Amino acid sequence: MNLEQKCQAVELLLTDVDGVLTDGGVILNNEGVESKQFHIRDGLGFKLWRQAGFKCGLITGRNSQVVRLRAQELNLDIVRQGIVDKGTVAQEVLKKFDLKPEQLAYVGDDLIDLGAIRLAGLGIAVADAADEVKEAADYVTKTPGGKGAIREVIEVILKAKKVWKDIIHTY
């Protein structure tokens, strides 16, 4: 199956956080309060994805109040934090929505994401991902993590599904 065919099958988009929605940096202040920087185009990308009628969510290895707040702001369907085995959790999410692996796109950047990337019908690595992740992926973004990589992924998939123009006509 080629990239366009894989994109056309996707109904669910799951992504890692650190290194994908962020540049991978974690800032802790003297009180231990964590902050992260998210790219605003990724946020609009999620909105467009949901507007097109598809499900999306996060599976991350860390626990963070910042991630909870961002996910709530984006109205995501799935938020799973503190996850080591992302492949198993991705399978659980597929089961929850009665979907097959080929209907999943998963975006990651590091070794912990390999299980989910290999499971997904469309496994995706960000441009600055670990080499092993890029090798396992069906698609490697041109954009690095934290710089709009998710927006790029969403555009690629929605264009392959031939719904991009219909979704953005209001802008």
C-alpha positions as CSV (number, residue, x, y, z in Angstrom):
1,M,0.0,0.0,0.0
2,N,1.3,3.4,-0.8
3,L,1.3,6.5,1.4
4,E,-1.9,7.9,0.0
5,Q,-3.8,4.6,0.5
6,K,-2.5,4.4,4.0
7,C,-3.7,7.9,4.7
8,Q,-7.1,7.2,3.3
9,A,-7.7,4.4,5.8
10,V,-6.9,6.6,8.9
11,E,-9.7,7.4,11.3
12,L,-7.7,7.9,14.5
13,L,-4.6,10.0,15.1
14,L,-2.5,9.3,18.2
15,T,0.7,11.1,19.1
16,D,3.4,11.3,21.6
17,V,3.9,14.7,23.3
18,D,7.6,15.4,24.2
19,G,9.6,15.6,21.0
20,V,6.5,15.6,18.8
21,L,4.1,18.3,20.1
22,T,7.1,20.0,21.8
23,D,10.8,20.2,20.9
24,G,11.6,17.7,23.6
25,G,12.7,20.2,26.2
26,V,11.3,20.2,29.7
27,I,11.6,23.3,31.8
28,L,11.4,23.0,35.6
29,N,11.5,26.1,37.8
30,N,12.9,26.2,41.3
31,E,9.5,25.1,42.7
32,G,9.5,22.1,40.4
33,V,6.7,23.5,38.2
34,E,7.0,22.2,34.7
35,S,6.4,24.1,31.5
36,K,6.4,23.2,27.8
37,Q,6.1,25.1,24.6
38,F,3.5,24.0,22.1
39,H,3.2,25.1,18.5
40,I,0.0,26.9,17.8
41,R,-0.4,25.4,14.3
42,D,-0.6,21.9,15.8
43,G,-3.5,23.1,17.9
44,L,-5.4,24.3,14.8
45,G,-4.5,21.1,13.1
46,F,-6.2,19.1,15.8
47,K,-9.2,21.3,15.5
48,L,-9.3,20.8,11.7
49,W,-8.9,17.0,12.2
50,R,-11.8,16.9,14.6
51,Q,-13.9,19.1,12.4
52,A,-13.3,16.6,9.6
53,G,-15.0,14.0,11.9
54,F,-12.0,12.0,13.1
55,K,-10.7,11.0,16.6
56,C,-7.4,12.0,18.1
57,G,-5.4,11.8,21.3
58,L,-2.1,11.6,23.1
59,I,-0.1,8.7,24.6
60,T,2.9,10.0,26.5
61,G,5.5,8.4,28.8
62,R,5.5,11.3,31.2
63,N,2.9,12.7,33.6
64,S,2.3,16.4,33.3
65,Q,-0.3,18.9,34.4
66,V,0.7,21.0,31.4
67,V,-0.2,18.2,29.0
68,R,-3.6,17.7,30.8
69,L,-4.3,21.4,30.3
70,R,-3.3,21.4,26.6
71,A,-5.3,18.3,25.9
72,Q,-8.4,19.8,27.6
73,E,-8.0,23.0,25.6
74,L,-7.8,21.0,22.4
75,N,-10.8,18.8,23.3
76,L,-8.9,15.5,22.5
77,D,-10.7,12.2,22.7
78,I,-7.8,10.3,24.4
79,V,-5.2,11.4,26.9
80,R,-3.0,8.7,28.4
81,Q,0.0,9.7,30.5
82,G,2.7,7.7,32.3
83,I,2.6,5.0,29.6
84,V,5.7,2.8,29.0
85,D,4.1,0.3,26.6
86,K,2.5,2.6,24.0
87,G,1.8,-0.2,21.5
88,T,-0.5,-2.0,24.0
89,V,-2.3,1.2,24.9
90,A,-2.8,2.0,21.2
91,Q,-4.4,-1.4,20.8
92,E,-6.7,-0.7,23.7
93,V,-7.7,2.7,22.2
94,L,-8.4,1.0,18.8
95,K,-10.6,-1.6,20.6
96,K,-12.4,1.2,22.4
97,F,-13.3,2.9,19.1
98,D,-13.9,-0.4,17.3
99,L,-11.1,0.3,14.8
100,K,-8.4,-1.8,13.1
101,P,-4.7,-1.0,13.2
102,E,-4.8,0.2,9.6
103,Q,-7.1,2.9,10.7
104,L,-4.5,4.3,13.1
105,A,-1.9,6.9,12.4
106,Y,0.7,7.2,15.2
107,V,3.3,10.0,15.5
108,G,6.5,9.5,17.6
109,D,10.1,10.5,18.0
110,D,11.9,8.1,20.2
111,L,12.3,4.4,21.0
112,I,9.4,4.2,23.4
113,D,7.1,5.0,20.4
114,L,8.3,2.0,18.3
115,G,5.5,-0.4,19.4
116,A,2.7,2.1,18.5
117,I,4.5,3.0,15.2
118,R,4.8,-0.6,14.2
119,L,1.2,-1.3,15.1
120,A,-0.2,1.6,13.2
121,G,-1.3,1.4,9.6
122,L,0.4,4.7,9.2
123,G,3.5,5.0,11.4
124,I,5.0,8.4,11.4
125,A,8.3,9.9,12.7
126,V,9.0,13.5,13.1
127,A,12.0,14.9,11.2
128,D,14.3,14.9,14.2
129,A,13.3,11.5,15.5
130,A,15.7,8.8,16.5
131,D,17.1,6.9,13.5
132,E,15.4,3.6,14.5
133,V,12.0,5.4,14.7
134,K,12.5,6.9,11.2
135,E,13.4,3.5,9.8
136,A,10.3,2.0,11.3
137,A,8.0,4.8,10.0
138,D,5.9,4.9,6.8
139,Y,6.3,8.6,6.7
140,V,8.9,11.0,8.1
141,T,7.8,14.6,8.5
142,K,9.8,17.5,7.0
143,T,9.1,19.4,10.2
144,P,10.8,18.7,13.5
145,G,8.9,18.0,16.7
146,G,7.5,21.1,18.4
147,K,7.6,23.1,15.2
148,G,4.3,22.1,13.6
149,A,4.9,18.5,12.7
150,I,1.4,17.4,13.7
151,R,-0.1,20.1,11.5
152,E,2.0,18.7,8.6
153,V,0.8,15.2,9.3
154,I,-2.9,16.3,9.5
155,E,-2.6,18.2,6.2
156,V,-1.0,15.2,4.5
157,I,-3.7,12.8,5.7
158,L,-6.7,15.2,5.0
159,K,-5.3,16.0,1.6
160,A,-5.0,12.3,0.8
161,K,-8.6,11.8,2.0
162,K,-9.6,14.7,-0.4
163,V,-11.3,16.7,2.4
164,W,-8.6,19.4,3.1
165,K,-10.2,22.0,0.8
166,D,-13.7,21.4,2.2
167,I,-12.4,21.8,5.8
168,I,-10.4,25.0,5.2
169,H,-13.0,26.8,3.0
170,T,-14.1,29.0,5.9
171,Y,-10.6,30.5,6.4
